[in-house]
Amino acid sequence: MNLILYYFSIPFWRAEVTRISLFINNIDFTDYRISDSEYKEFKKNGRLPNGMIAPFKQLPVLEINGKIIAQTSAIARYCGKISGMYPTNNNFESAQIDQIIDAAQDINFAVTLSGKDKDPIKKKLAREKLSQIHLPKWFQFLEDLLIENKNSKWFVGGSMTIADLAIWRLIGWLKSGLLEGVPTSIVDPYKNLVMMRDEIYKHPKIKEWMIIKYGKEI
Ligand SMILES: N[C@@H](CCC(=O)N[C@@H](CS)C(=O)NCC(=O)O)C(=O)O
């Protein structure tokens, strides 16, 4: 199978959930990182470097044997299935994973919305609301789901799934300090989220990925 993932050269959850699920399970793929000039072209007409058109003119997209699939969640599920990080024979557990990935989409949307206002005062207020109300609410929901799964430190079942990878990388973004008005300590009160995150860092292939791609643990 020929797999090519197109995304920017950043460790953002939308791409990392897929890249890492493939990498740590030794599934060959091309990690195509779009350059600035390629993205300029892409913005004009949705054309990818391979000449094909992305269906929603958004990234990430995954090329599978010459055909294109878009949408983070669809791509993550596809790669989760082929890498063994998304169940193919347990509909309940797969729906449990879906609800986490959909929550990641909702959180991402709330963050993007809070940064949209051009007026710096309005943006500051939106980011305060995000940090003090919206993110704590979402983190508590996620924390409760982790507590509910008494079997393990993971969101679903007894092993790491694409749900854990997605939230781990989403949290990495939210606590990175790159988001104006969002403190780097934002996740600290949620002990189970922190434990899940720490557990991911113990995975030797994930350590290897970070060193190869980013030169350090991120
Ligand atoms: N619903 C899409 C959203 C993807 C998305 O917003 N991608 C951003 C980059 S992170 C993008 O391509 N933005 C350009 C645009 O929407 O025109 C998904 O889940 O993949």
The ligand as an SDF file (V2000), in Angstrom:
LIG
                    3D

 20 19  0  0  0  0  0  0  0  0999 V2000
  -12.3640   19.6050    9.3320 N   0  0  0  0  0  0  0  0  0  0  0  0
  -11.0130   19.5900    8.8550 C   0  0  0  0  0  0  0  0  0  0  0  0
  -10.3370   20.8740    9.2690 C   0  0  0  0  0  0  0  0  0  0  0  0
   -8.9180   20.9300    8.7510 C   0  0  0  0  0  0  0  0  0  0  0  0
   -8.3370   22.3160    8.8670 C   0  0  0  0  0  0  0  0  0  0  0  0
   -8.9690   23.2500    9.3780 O   0  0  0  0  0  0  0  0  0  0  0  0
   -7.1210   22.4210    8.3590 N   0  0  0  0  0  0  0  0  0  0  0  0
   -6.4750   23.7040    8.3150 C   0  0  0  0  0  0  0  0  0  0  0  0
   -5.0000   23.5750    8.6140 C   0  0  0  0  0  0  0  0  0  0  0  0
   -4.7630   23.0040   10.2700 S   0  0  0  0  0  0  0  0  0  0  0  0
   -6.6330   24.2420    6.9090 C   0  0  0  0  0  0  0  0  0  0  0  0
   -6.3790   23.5360    5.9410 O   0  0  0  0  0  0  0  0  0  0  0  0
   -7.0490   25.4910    6.8110 N   0  0  0  0  0  0  0  0  0  0  0  0
   -7.2030   26.1510    5.5410 C   0  0  0  0  0  0  0  0  0  0  0  0
   -8.6320   26.4060    5.2070 C   0  0  0  0  0  0  0  0  0  0  0  0
   -9.5370   25.9590    5.9240 O   0  0  0  0  0  0  0  0  0  0  0  0
   -8.8470   27.0770    4.1840 O   0  0  0  0  0  0  0  0  0  0  0  0
  -10.2690   18.3630    9.3970 C   0  0  0  0  0  0  0  0  0  0  0  0
  -10.7440   17.7990   10.3780 O   0  0  0  0  0  0  0  0  0  0  0  0
   -9.2440   17.9500    8.8300 O   0  0  0  0  0  0  0  0  0  0  0  0
  1  2  1  0
  2  3  1  0
  2 18  1  0
  3  4  1  0
  4  5  1  0
  5  6  2  0
  5  7  1  0
  7  8  1  0
  8  9  1  0
  8 11  1  0
  9 10  1  0
 11 12  2  0
 11 13  1  0
 13 14  1  0
 14 15  1  0
 15 16  2  0
 15 17  1  0
 18 19  2  0
 18 20  1  0
M  END
$$$$
